[in-house]
């Protein structure tokens, strides 16, 4: 059992970390909107297969579908479009690092939107450290109005959308106790239906799909958007949300490494420094180091100590 969860954790970090590589390759023959179309349609098909194998039930309440439609827009359609558009200018490694700001922006949004979330001294220090890392990532060129500031802001806009989506999930969906696979299936399927409805407007220019683009889209949809949800749910149930959140620290490492090794992308001086600051901010804001020390002292009796699901993990 432990070996299976470890394998799923590694697979999850690779799937989410390499998703930016897949986007970059797919953009060689597809427009950003066409990439999102394929990603969501393939992801919905993969989750449909998971639903059939696990015999999970599809929620039927119309109000729930309306709420999940909003979540789908914020968690899938809009951020996927923003990241795909941004990667026309940014390297896949830079996009993966900026994606790691999701926990920070989720915390910032939840502090404002949720009554039970207080901005403590620890969280304030973590947010300030993390956003200092964002400024380092943008770099002097971006801060002075040059570089690819618009693309970087698009990535941050995407992670802000994730933050609002997670607040909606925590406020309206999580209390219902629905299976994560069912919720993910509805979210991704609604997003896929939205993109299918827009097909006439996305057909031009004609997509060009070669074997590399085809494999990238299949991996992006089936793995990074589909099966990754199932793996994430299994890891949270087995290890608890705090331990599962460690995937947040690995995905930018995978993303940057894949970009450098497979695409020959250059690693600039500000990327590793900014990434370290962002991850340090996440760990400080969420008290990860302190939690790890307390669990080691108390022993491994409780692997599910976190009351909330992994909403602050890496985005998909």
C-alpha positions in Angstrom: 0.0 0.0 0.0 2.8 2.4 0.9 4.7 1.7 -2.2 1.6 2.4 -4.3 1.0 5.7 -2.7 4.7 6.7 -3.1 4.5 5.8 -6.8 1.3 7.9 -7.1 3.0 10.8 -5.4 5.9 10.7 -7.8 3.6 10.3 -10.7 1.5 13.3 -9.5 4.6 15.6 -9.2 5.8 14.5 -12.7 2.3 15.0 -14.2 1.7 18.4 -12.8 5.3 19.6 -13.1 5.6 18.4 -16.8 2.2 19.9 -17.8 3.9 23.1 -18.8 6.3 21.2 -21.0 3.3 19.5 -22.7 1.6 22.9 -23.2 4.8 24.4 -24.7 5.1 21.5 -27.2 1.4 21.6 -28.1 1.6 25.3 -28.9 3.9 24.5 -31.8 0.9 23.4 -33.8 -2.2 24.6 -31.8 -3.5 27.9 -30.6 -3.8 28.4 -26.8 -7.6 27.9 -27.0 -7.1 24.7 -29.0 -4.7 23.4 -26.4 -7.3 24.0 -23.7 -10.0 22.4 -25.8 -8.0 19.2 -26.2 -6.8 19.2 -22.6 -10.3 19.4 -21.1 -11.9 17.0 -23.6 -9.2 14.4 -23.0 -9.3 15.0 -19.3 -13.1 14.5 -19.2 -12.7 11.2 -21.1 -10.1 10.0 -18.7 -12.2 10.8 -15.6 -15.2 9.2 -17.3 -13.2 6.0 -17.5 -12.2 6.4 -13.8 -15.8 6.9 -12.9 -16.8 3.8 -14.7 -14.0 1.6 -13.2 -14.7 2.9 -9.6 -18.5 2.9 -10.1 -18.7 6.4 -8.7 -22.0 8.2 -8.8 -22.5 11.4 -10.7 -24.1 14.2 -8.6 -27.6 15.0 -9.8 -28.5 18.2 -7.9 -29.0 21.1 -10.3 -27.8 23.7 -7.7 -24.6 21.7 -7.2 -23.9 21.6 -11.0 -24.4 25.4 -11.1 -21.8 25.9 -8.3 -19.4 23.5 -10.0 -19.9 25.3 -13.2 -18.5 28.4 -11.5 -15.7 26.4 -10.1 -15.0 24.9 -13.5 -14.6 28.4 -15.0 -12.2 29.5 -12.2 -10.3 26.2 -11.9 -10.1 25.0 -15.4 -11.3 27.2 -18.3 -9.9 30.6 -17.5 -6.5 29.6 -15.9 -5.8 27.0 -18.5 -6.4 29.7 -21.2 -4.2 32.2 -19.4 -1.3 29.7 -18.9 -1.5 28.5 -22.5 -1.5 32.1 -23.8 1.4 33.1 -21.5 3.6 30.2 -22.6 3.6 31.7 -26.1 6.1 34.1 -24.6 7.4 32.4 -21.4 9.5 29.3 -21.0 7.7 26.3 -19.6 10.0 26.4 -16.6 9.1 30.0 -15.7 5.4 29.1 -16.0 5.8 26.2 -13.7 7.5 28.3 -11.1 4.8 31.0 -11.3 2.2 28.3 -10.9 3.8 27.5 -7.5 2.3 30.8 -6.2 -1.1 29.1 -6.0 -1.0 28.3 -2.3 0.0 31.9 -1.5 -2.7 33.4 -3.6 -5.3 30.9 -2.2 -4.3 31.9 1.3 -4.6 35.6 0.4 -8.1 35.1 -1.1 -9.3 32.9 1.7 -8.2 35.4 4.3 -10.4 38.0 2.7 -13.3 35.8 1.7 -13.6 33.3 4.6 -14.5 34.5 8.1 -12.6 31.7 9.8 -9.3 32.5 8.1 -7.2 35.1 10.1 -4.1 36.8 8.9 -1.7 35.7 11.7 1.8 36.9 12.1 3.1 33.6 10.6 0.9 33.9 7.6 1.8 37.5 7.1 5.5 36.7 7.1 4.9 33.8 4.7 2.9 35.9 2.3 5.5 38.7 2.3 8.3 36.2 1.7 6.4 34.5 -1.1 5.4 37.7 -2.9 9.0 38.9 -2.6 9.8 35.8 -4.5 7.3 36.7 -7.2 9.0 40.1 -7.6 12.3 38.3 -8.0 10.8 36.0 -10.6 9.4 39.0 -12.6 12.9 40.4 -12.5 14.2 43.9 -13.2 13.2 43.9 -16.8 9.6 43.1 -16.0 9.4 45.6 -13.1 10.7 48.3 -15.4 7.9 47.6 -18.0 10.0 45.4 -20.3 10.4 41.7 -20.6 7.3 39.6 -20.6 5.4 41.3 -17.8 2.0 40.7 -19.4 2.6 37.0 -19.7 3.8 36.8 -16.1 0.8 38.7 -14.9 -1.4 36.3 -16.9 0.1 33.4 -14.9 -0.5 35.2 -11.7 -4.0 35.9 -12.8 -4.5 32.1 -13.4 -3.2 31.2 -9.9 -5.5 33.9 -8.5 -8.4 32.2 -10.2 -7.3 29.0 -8.5 -7.5 30.8 -5.2 -11.1 31.9 -5.8 -12.0 28.5 -7.0 -10.7 26.8 -3.9 -12.6 29.2 -1.7 -15.8 28.3 -3.6 -15.0 24.6 -3.1 -14.3 25.0 0.6 -17.4 27.1 1.2 -20.0 25.3 -0.9 -18.7 21.9 -2.1 -16.4 20.4 0.6 -19.1 20.4 3.4 -21.2 18.1 1.2 -18.7 15.3 1.6 -18.8 14.2 -2.1 -16.2 11.9 -3.5 -13.3 13.9 -5.0 -13.4 11.8 -8.2 -17.1 12.7 -8.8 -16.5 16.4 -8.1 -13.4 16.4 -10.4 -15.4 14.7 -13.1 -18.2 17.2 -13.1 -15.7 20.2 -13.0 -13.6 19.0 -16.0 -16.7 17.8 -17.9 -18.4 21.2 -17.6 -15.2 22.8 -18.8 -15.0 20.4 -21.7 -18.6 21.1 -22.7 -17.9 24.8 -22.7 -14.9 24.4 -25.0 -16.9 22.0 -27.2 -19.6 24.7 -27.5 -16.9 27.1 -28.7 -15.5 24.7 -31.3 -16.7 26.8 -34.4 -14.8 29.8 -33.1 -11.7 27.7 -32.4 -11.3 25.8 -35.6 -9.3 28.6 -37.3 -6.4 28.5 -37.9 -6.4 24.8 -38.7 -4.6 22.8 -36.0 -1.4 20.9 -36.9 -0.9 17.7 -35.0 2.3 15.7 -35.3 3.3 12.7 -33.1 5.0 15.0 -30.6 2.1 17.3 -30.3 -0.3 14.3 -30.1 1.6 12.6 -27.3 1.9 15.9 -25.4 -1.9 16.6 -25.6 -2.7 13.0 -24.6 -0.4 13.3 -21.6 -1.7 16.8 -20.7 -5.3 15.7 -20.9 -5.4 12.2 -19.6 -2.6 12.4 -17.0 -2.1 16.0 -15.9 -5.8 16.9 -16.1 -7.5 13.6 -15.6 -5.8 10.8 -13.6 -3.8 13.4 -11.5 -7.1 14.2 -9.6 -7.4 10.6 -8.6 -3.8 10.3 -7.5 -4.1 13.5 -5.5 -7.2 12.2 -3.7 -5.6 8.9 -2.8 -2.5 10.6 -1.4 -4.5 13.0 0.8 -6.5 10.1 2.2 -3.4 8.0 2.9 -1.0 10.7 4.2 -3.1 13.7 5.1 -3.3 17.0 3.4 -0.2 18.5 5.0 2.1 15.7 3.8 0.4 15.6 0.4 1.0 19.3 0.0 4.7 18.5 -0.4 3.9 18.0 -4.1 3.7 21.8 -4.3 7.5 22.0 -3.7 8.3 19.4 -6.3 6.3 20.5 -9.3 8.4 23.6 -10.2 11.5 21.4 -9.9 10.1 19.0 -12.4 8.8 21.8 -14.6 12.2 23.6 -14.7 14.2 20.4 -15.2 12.0 19.2 -18.0 12.2 22.5 -19.8 16.0 22.7 -19.5 16.7 19.1 -20.4 14.0 18.4 -23.1 13.5 21.9 -24.6 16.9 23.4 -24.1 15.4 26.3 -22.1 17.8 28.7 -20.3 17.6 29.0 -16.5 18.1 32.7 -15.6 19.5 33.7 -12.2 16.3 35.0 -10.8 14.3 31.8 -11.4 15.8 29.5 -8.7 16.1 32.4 -6.2 12.5 33.4 -6.8 11.3 29.8 -6.6 13.1 29.3 -3.2 11.5 32.4 -1.8 8.0 31.4 -3.0 8.4 27.9 -1.5 9.8 29.3 1.7 6.8 31.6 1.9 4.4 28.7 1.4 6.1 26.7 4.1 6.1 29.6 6.5 2.5 30.6 5.8 1.1 27.1 6.3 3.4 26.1 9.2 4.7 23.1 7.3 8.0 22.8 9.1 6.4 23.1 12.5 3.8 20.5 11.6 6.5 18.1 10.4 8.4 18.5 13.7 5.2 17.9 15.8 4.3 14.8 13.8 7.7 13.3 14.2 7.5 14.0 18.0 4.0 12.5 18.2 4.7 9.5 16.0 2.9 8.3 12.8 -0.4 7.4 14.5 -2.4 10.1 12.7 -1.8 10.5 9.0 -5.0 12.5 8.3 -4.5 15.3 10.7 -5.6 18.0 8.4 -9.3 18.7 8.5 -9.5 20.3 5.1 -8.7 18.7 1.8 -5.7 19.6 -0.3 -7.0 22.8 -1.7 -3.8 24.7 -1.4 -1.7 22.3 -3.4 -0.3 22.8 -6.8 -2.6 23.8 -9.5 -3.3 21.5 -12.4 
